[in-house]
Amino acid sequence: MNRTVSNPEKLTAIQEGILEAADRPLAEAIALPAEAYTDADFYDWELEHIFKKQWLCLGHISQIPNIGDYINLDLLGERLVISRDQENQINVLSRVCMHRGMDLMPDAFGHSQHGNRRSFICPYHHWTYALDGTLMGAPEMDNNVGFEPQKCRLPAFRSEVWEGFILLTFDPELESVTTLYSGLLPFVGHRQMARMEMVANVQWDCQFNWKILVENFMEPYHHMGAHHKTFEPLMPAAGTWTESETAHSITCHLPLAKRIVEDTAAYQKLIEFYLSPELKPEDRQEYAVYLGEPTFLLFIGPDRVYWYRLQPDGPDHMTLNTTLLVLPESKQAENYEQCLKDATESLQRFHLEDMEVCTAVQAGLHTSRYQSGPLSHLEMPIWLFQRYLAKRIRAACPSSFSP
């Protein structure tokens, strides 16, 4: 991961280009330089100074509701298992055996990426670990006088559960999620997301940079282009607006079209799942997109939550899971299965539109004629995201880049 920077001068120039864009007022905002999305050195810098220094969302508690449930994930070179142990606690553990480094549940051995287990058993030498990582057994190790079983537990990563979501950080000094994402609570704290259940999960192989996805997710300007048949009739771009800057999050409101709000039949057609009585009046009349920086992405409507799990795999590649969460009362409706089918197809349809434009943007960034164009006021979330990136650059290199 810590490879030598091939061109330090170019890396510095990219960082300066981001700072120059971020320091502009919104009325003069421009897109970032192409190299911010394509350069391998800058991508490696991001891994070390953004992804390894911030909170990253791994999953939702509804994915592991029972004792023994687990999810396997690979993240930034680490092989992880999220487990619910015998004490009903959620753990994020390394799934690498403390004996000789074997992955405890490799795909090649037929292990599922999720399921339920009493313990973790290494297929190499049958070392066995409890769901909290404690070593339970190690065959034929009695003759090793230096062997200390109590020191051979699976390492745990620092994790927290926030509003039902499981987050990890590699930074032991980072403030808690509750502190950093406090700016989101007025908008999502009453949504009962910890009660929700994940009912759909679609994975995408994305041939573009992670920041392209974040920017596309957050800005509603492209409703009138990429989503002119799907989102624009429901949430017209011209009526959207973005909250003022907060330290670690971005919120953009997408009000429903007036004709839908005022037409009972049209509104009821839009609502497919259970509406919580906790909703505020304004919640019933809009969707909204939220970013807990850097990559915690929520798209929330009156009756549902979409969560995107973003996995960067290189400057030109990422893996994405688009998920749908609803309140459990939704499943009690007679037409639930049809509603879920319709909602999943809708999720695939509108995200396919995003995949097409994001892939084309990445291709355009590699051309010789690209230049940083001006941003619309409807792209204020992009400008705010640029300002976040600038803060990370200045925090990592305070002697090189003064505010």
C-alpha positions as CSV (number, residue, x, y, z in Angstrom):
1,M,0.0,0.0,0.0
2,N,2.8,2.4,0.8
3,R,4.5,2.3,-2.6
4,T,7.0,5.0,-3.6
5,V,5.4,8.1,-5.2
6,S,6.4,8.0,-8.8
7,N,6.1,11.7,-9.4
8,P,6.0,13.9,-6.3
9,E,5.8,17.1,-8.3
10,K,2.7,15.9,-10.1
11,L,1.1,14.7,-6.8
12,T,1.6,18.2,-5.3
13,A,0.2,19.8,-8.4
14,I,-3.0,17.7,-8.1
15,Q,-3.4,18.7,-4.5
16,E,-2.9,22.3,-5.4
17,G,-5.5,22.0,-8.1
18,I,-8.0,20.6,-5.6
19,L,-7.2,23.4,-3.1
20,E,-7.6,26.1,-5.8
21,A,-11.1,24.7,-6.8
22,A,-12.2,24.3,-3.2
23,D,-11.1,27.8,-2.2
24,R,-13.3,29.5,-4.8
25,P,-16.7,30.9,-3.8
26,L,-19.7,28.8,-4.9
27,A,-20.6,31.3,-7.6
28,E,-17.2,30.7,-9.2
29,A,-17.0,26.9,-8.5
30,I,-15.3,24.6,-11.1
31,A,-14.8,20.9,-11.4
32,L,-11.6,19.2,-10.1
33,P,-8.6,18.5,-12.4
34,A,-8.8,15.2,-14.3
35,E,-5.8,13.8,-12.4
36,A,-7.7,13.9,-9.2
37,Y,-9.7,11.0,-10.6
38,T,-7.1,9.2,-12.7
39,D,-3.7,9.5,-11.0
40,A,-2.3,6.4,-9.2
41,D,-0.2,8.4,-6.8
42,F,-3.1,10.5,-5.7
43,Y,-5.3,7.5,-5.3
44,D,-2.6,5.9,-3.0
45,W,-2.5,9.2,-1.1
46,E,-6.3,9.0,-0.6
47,L,-6.0,5.5,0.8
48,E,-3.6,6.5,3.4
49,H,-4.9,10.0,4.3
50,I,-8.7,9.7,3.8
51,F,-9.8,6.1,3.9
52,K,-7.5,5.0,6.6
53,K,-8.2,8.1,8.7
54,Q,-12.0,8.3,8.5
55,W,-15.0,6.2,9.3
56,L,-16.1,3.7,6.7
57,C,-19.6,2.0,6.7
58,L,-19.5,-1.8,6.3
59,G,-23.0,-2.9,6.8
60,H,-26.3,-2.7,8.6
61,I,-27.3,-4.6,11.8
62,S,-30.2,-6.2,10.0
63,Q,-27.7,-8.2,8.0
64,I,-26.6,-10.0,11.2
65,P,-29.7,-10.1,13.4
66,N,-29.0,-13.4,15.2
67,I,-26.2,-14.7,17.3
68,G,-23.7,-16.5,15.1
69,D,-24.5,-14.4,12.0
70,Y,-21.5,-13.1,10.1
71,I,-20.5,-11.1,6.9
72,N,-17.2,-11.4,5.2
73,L,-15.7,-8.3,3.6
74,D,-12.4,-7.3,2.0
75,L,-11.4,-3.7,2.6
76,L,-8.2,-1.9,1.7
77,G,-6.1,-5.0,1.9
78,E,-7.8,-6.3,5.1
79,R,-9.8,-9.5,5.2
80,L,-12.7,-8.8,7.7
81,V,-15.5,-10.7,9.3
82,I,-18.4,-8.9,11.0
83,S,-19.9,-11.2,13.6
84,R,-22.6,-11.2,16.3
85,D,-21.2,-13.1,19.2
86,Q,-22.7,-15.1,22.1
87,E,-23.1,-11.9,24.1
88,N,-25.1,-10.3,21.3
89,Q,-22.2,-7.9,20.6
90,I,-21.1,-6.9,17.1
91,N,-17.5,-7.4,16.3
92,V,-15.3,-6.4,13.3
93,L,-12.4,-8.9,13.3
94,S,-9.6,-9.9,11.1
95,R,-10.4,-13.2,9.6
96,V,-6.7,-14.2,9.2
97,C,-5.7,-17.1,11.3
98,M,-3.1,-16.3,14.0
99,H,-1.2,-19.4,13.2
100,R,0.2,-18.9,9.7
101,G,-2.0,-16.3,8.0
102,M,-4.7,-18.5,6.4
103,D,-8.0,-16.8,5.5
104,L,-10.5,-18.5,7.8
105,M,-13.2,-18.5,5.2
106,P,-11.8,-18.3,1.7
107,D,-14.1,-18.5,-1.3
108,A,-12.2,-21.4,-2.8
109,F,-13.2,-23.6,0.1
110,G,-16.9,-23.0,-0.5
111,H,-17.5,-20.5,2.2
112,S,-20.4,-18.1,1.8
113,Q,-19.9,-14.4,2.2
114,H,-22.6,-14.4,4.9
115,G,-24.3,-17.0,7.1
116,N,-24.4,-18.3,10.6
117,R,-21.7,-20.2,12.5
118,R,-21.0,-21.3,16.0
119,S,-17.3,-20.6,15.6
120,F,-14.6,-19.8,13.0
121,I,-12.5,-22.9,12.1
122,C,-9.3,-22.4,10.0
123,P,-9.4,-24.9,7.1
124,Y,-5.6,-25.2,7.1
125,H,-4.9,-26.7,10.6
126,H,-8.3,-26.4,12.4
127,W,-7.4,-23.7,14.8
128,T,-10.9,-22.6,16.1
129,Y,-12.0,-19.2,17.2
130,A,-15.1,-18.0,19.1
131,L,-17.4,-15.4,17.5
132,D,-15.6,-12.7,19.5
133,G,-12.2,-13.8,18.1
134,T,-11.1,-15.7,21.2
135,L,-9.0,-18.8,20.4
136,M,-10.9,-21.9,21.5
137,G,-8.7,-24.7,20.2
138,A,-5.3,-25.3,18.5
139,P,-4.6,-29.0,17.9
140,E,-1.2,-30.5,18.8
141,M,0.3,-27.3,20.1
142,D,1.1,-28.6,23.6
143,N,4.8,-29.1,22.9
144,N,5.4,-25.5,21.9
145,V,6.6,-24.0,25.2
146,G,6.1,-20.4,23.9
147,F,2.5,-20.9,22.8
148,E,0.1,-18.6,24.7
149,P,-3.5,-19.3,23.6
150,Q,-4.8,-16.1,25.3
151,K,-2.6,-14.0,23.0
152,C,-3.8,-15.7,19.8
153,R,-7.2,-14.1,19.5
154,L,-8.3,-12.6,16.2
155,P,-7.4,-8.9,16.1
156,A,-10.5,-6.6,16.4
157,F,-10.8,-3.4,14.4
158,R,-12.3,-0.3,16.0
159,S,-16.0,-0.2,15.1
160,E,-19.2,1.6,16.2
161,V,-22.9,1.2,15.4
162,W,-24.6,4.4,14.4
163,E,-28.3,4.6,13.7
164,G,-28.2,0.9,12.8
165,F,-25.1,1.1,10.5
166,I,-21.8,-0.6,11.3
167,L,-18.7,1.5,10.7
168,L,-15.0,0.9,11.0
169,T,-12.0,3.1,11.3
170,F,-8.3,2.3,11.2
171,D,-7.5,5.4,13.2
172,P,-7.5,4.8,17.0
173,E,-7.5,8.6,17.6
174,L,-10.5,9.5,15.4
175,E,-13.5,11.1,17.1
176,S,-16.6,8.9,17.4
177,V,-19.1,8.5,14.7
178,T,-21.7,10.1,16.9
179,T,-19.6,13.2,17.2
180,L,-18.6,13.5,13.6
181,Y,-22.0,12.8,12.1
182,S,-23.9,14.9,14.5
183,G,-24.9,17.2,11.7
184,L,-26.9,14.5,10.1
185,L,-29.0,13.6,13.2
186,P,-31.6,16.4,12.8
187,F,-32.4,15.0,9.4
188,V,-32.2,11.2,10.0
189,G,-32.2,10.6,13.8
190,H,-36.0,10.1,13.8
191,R,-36.0,7.8,10.8
192,Q,-35.8,4.6,12.9
193,M,-33.0,3.3,10.7
194,A,-31.8,0.9,13.4
195,R,-35.2,-0.8,13.2
196,M,-35.1,-1.1,9.4
197,E,-34.3,-4.3,7.5
198,M,-32.2,-4.6,4.4
199,V,-34.5,-6.2,1.7
200,A,-32.4,-5.7,-1.5
201,N,-28.7,-5.6,-2.2
202,V,-27.4,-5.2,-5.8
203,Q,-23.7,-5.2,-6.5
204,W,-22.1,-3.3,-9.4
205,D,-18.6,-3.5,-10.9
206,C,-17.8,0.2,-11.6
207,Q,-15.1,1.3,-14.1
208,F,-14.7,4.8,-12.6
209,N,-13.1,6.6,-9.6
210,W,-14.9,6.6,-6.2
211,K,-15.2,10.4,-6.2
212,I,-17.2,10.4,-9.4
213,L,-19.8,8.2,-7.7
214,V,-19.9,10.4,-4.6
215,E,-20.3,13.6,-6.7
216,N,-22.9,12.0,-8.9
217,F,-24.8,10.7,-5.9
218,M,-24.9,14.0,-4.1
219,E,-25.8,16.5,-6.9
220,P,-29.4,16.7,-8.3
221,Y,-28.4,18.8,-11.3
222,H,-28.2,15.6,-13.4
223,H,-31.9,14.8,-12.8
224,M,-32.7,16.8,-15.9
225,G,-30.2,14.9,-18.0
226,A,-29.4,11.3,-16.9
227,H,-32.6,10.9,-15.0
228,H,-35.0,12.9,-17.2
229,K,-37.5,10.0,-17.3
230,T,-37.0,8.6,-13.8
231,F,-36.2,11.3,-11.2
232,E,-36.9,14.6,-13.0
233,P,-40.7,14.1,-13.1
234,L,-40.7,13.2,-9.4
235,M,-38.0,15.5,-8.0
236,P,-37.3,18.3,-10.5
237,A,-33.7,19.5,-10.3
238,A,-34.7,23.2,-10.3
239,G,-36.5,22.8,-7.0
240,T,-33.7,21.1,-5.1
241,W,-31.5,22.8,-2.5
242,T,-28.5,22.1,-0.2
243,E,-28.0,22.8,3.5
244,S,-25.2,25.1,4.6
245,E,-21.8,23.6,5.2
246,T,-21.2,21.4,8.2
247,A,-17.9,19.9,9.4
248,H,-18.3,16.2,8.3
249,S,-21.5,15.8,6.3
250,I,-23.6,17.2,3.4
251,T,-27.3,17.3,3.0
252,C,-29.3,18.0,-0.2
253,H,-33.1,18.2,-0.3
254,L,-35.0,16.9,-3.3
255,P,-38.7,18.0,-2.9
256,L,-41.3,16.1,-4.7
257,A,-43.0,17.7,-7.6
258,K,-45.9,19.9,-6.5
259,R,-48.4,18.0,-8.7
260,I,-47.5,14.8,-6.8
261,V,-47.8,16.3,-3.4
262,E,-51.2,17.8,-4.2
263,D,-52.5,14.7,-6.0
264,T,-53.5,12.0,-3.4
265,A,-53.6,9.2,-6.0
266,A,-50.2,10.1,-7.5
267,Y,-48.7,10.3,-4.0
268,Q,-50.1,7.0,-2.9
269,K,-48.7,5.4,-6.1
270,L,-45.3,6.6,-5.0
271,I,-45.5,5.1,-1.5
272,E,-44.9,1.4,-1.6
273,F,-43.8,0.6,2.0
274,Y,-44.8,1.4,5.6
275,L,-44.8,5.1,6.5
276,S,-43.4,5.7,10.0
277,P,-45.6,7.8,12.3
278,E,-42.4,9.5,13.4
279,L,-42.1,11.3,10.1
280,K,-42.1,15.1,10.1
281,P,-44.5,16.7,7.6
282,E,-41.6,17.8,5.4
283,D,-40.3,14.2,5.3
284,R,-43.5,13.1,3.5
285,Q,-42.9,15.6,0.7
286,E,-39.3,15.0,-0.3
287,Y,-36.4,12.7,-0.8
288,A,-33.0,13.7,0.4
289,V,-29.4,12.6,-0.1
290,Y,-26.8,12.6,2.7
291,L,-23.1,12.2,2.8
292,G,-21.2,11.3,6.0
293,E,-17.8,12.1,4.7
294,P,-16.0,10.5,3.0
295,T,-18.3,7.8,1.6
296,F,-21.3,7.1,3.9
297,L,-24.1,7.6,1.3
298,L,-27.8,7.6,2.2
299,F,-30.7,8.4,-0.2
300,I,-33.9,8.6,1.9
301,G,-37.5,8.9,0.9
302,P,-40.8,8.9,2.9
303,D,-41.0,5.1,3.0
304,R,-37.5,3.8,2.4
305,V,-33.7,4.3,2.8
306,Y,-31.2,3.5,0.1
307,W,-27.6,2.9,1.4
308,Y,-24.6,2.7,-0.9
309,R,-21.5,0.7,0.2
310,L,-18.6,2.0,-1.8
311,Q,-15.3,-0.1,-2.1
312,P,-12.5,1.7,-3.9
313,D,-10.3,-0.7,-5.9
314,G,-8.0,1.7,-7.8
315,P,-8.1,5.1,-9.5
316,D,-10.3,3.8,-12.3
317,H,-12.3,1.1,-10.5
318,M,-14.6,0.5,-7.5
319,T,-17.2,-2.0,-6.3
320,L,-20.6,-0.7,-5.2
321,N,-23.5,-2.3,-3.4
322,T,-26.8,-0.4,-3.7
323,T,-29.1,-1.5,-0.9
324,L,-32.7,-0.9,0.1
325,L,-34.0,-0.7,3.7
326,V,-37.5,-0.5,4.9
327,L,-39.3,-0.7,8.2
328,P,-40.4,-4.3,9.2
329,E,-44.1,-3.3,9.2
330,S,-43.8,-3.1,5.4
331,K,-43.6,-6.9,5.2
332,Q,-47.1,-7.2,6.7
333,A,-48.8,-5.7,3.7
334,E,-50.5,-8.2,1.3
335,N,-48.8,-6.7,-1.7
336,Y,-45.3,-6.5,-0.1
337,E,-43.6,-9.0,-2.5
338,Q,-44.8,-7.1,-5.5
339,C,-43.8,-3.7,-4.0
340,L,-40.3,-5.1,-3.2
341,K,-40.0,-6.4,-6.8
342,D,-41.1,-3.0,-8.2
343,A,-38.7,-1.1,-5.9
344,T,-35.7,-3.4,-6.7
345,E,-36.3,-3.0,-10.4
346,S,-36.6,0.8,-10.0
347,L,-33.3,0.7,-8.0
348,Q,-31.6,-1.2,-10.8
349,R,-33.1,1.1,-13.5
350,F,-32.1,4.5,-12.1
351,H,-28.7,3.3,-11.0
352,L,-28.0,1.8,-14.4
353,E,-28.5,5.4,-15.7
354,D,-25.9,6.5,-13.2
355,M,-23.5,3.8,-14.2
356,E,-23.6,4.8,-17.8
357,V,-22.8,8.5,-17.2
358,C,-20.2,7.8,-14.5
359,T,-18.4,5.4,-16.8
360,A,-18.5,7.9,-19.6
361,V,-17.2,10.7,-17.3
362,Q,-14.2,8.6,-16.3
363,A,-13.4,8.0,-20.0
364,G,-13.6,11.7,-20.7
365,L,-11.2,12.5,-17.9
366,H,-8.5,10.5,-19.7
367,T,-8.8,12.6,-22.9
368,S,-6.4,15.4,-23.8
369,R,-9.2,18.0,-24.2
370,Y,-10.8,17.8,-20.8
371,Q,-10.7,20.9,-18.7
372,S,-12.4,21.8,-15.4
373,G,-15.7,23.3,-16.3
374,P,-17.9,25.6,-14.2
375,L,-20.4,24.2,-11.8
376,S,-24.1,25.0,-11.4
377,H,-25.5,26.2,-8.1
378,L,-27.4,22.9,-8.1
379,E,-24.0,21.2,-7.8
380,M,-23.3,22.9,-4.4
381,P,-22.8,19.4,-2.9
382,I,-19.8,18.9,-5.2
383,W,-18.3,22.2,-4.1
384,L,-18.8,21.2,-0.4
385,F,-17.2,17.8,-1.1
386,Q,-14.2,19.6,-2.7
387,R,-13.9,21.6,0.5
388,Y,-13.8,18.4,2.5
389,L,-11.0,17.1,0.3
390,A,-9.1,20.3,0.8
391,K,-9.4,19.9,4.6
392,R,-7.9,16.4,4.3
393,I,-5.0,17.7,2.2
394,R,-4.3,20.5,4.6
395,A,-4.6,18.2,7.6
396,A,-2.1,15.7,6.1
397,C,0.3,18.3,4.9
398,P,0.0,21.4,7.2
399,S,3.5,22.6,6.4
400,S,3.0,22.5,2.7
401,F,-0.5,23.8,2.3
402,S,-1.6,26.7,4.5
403,P,-5.3,27.6,4.7
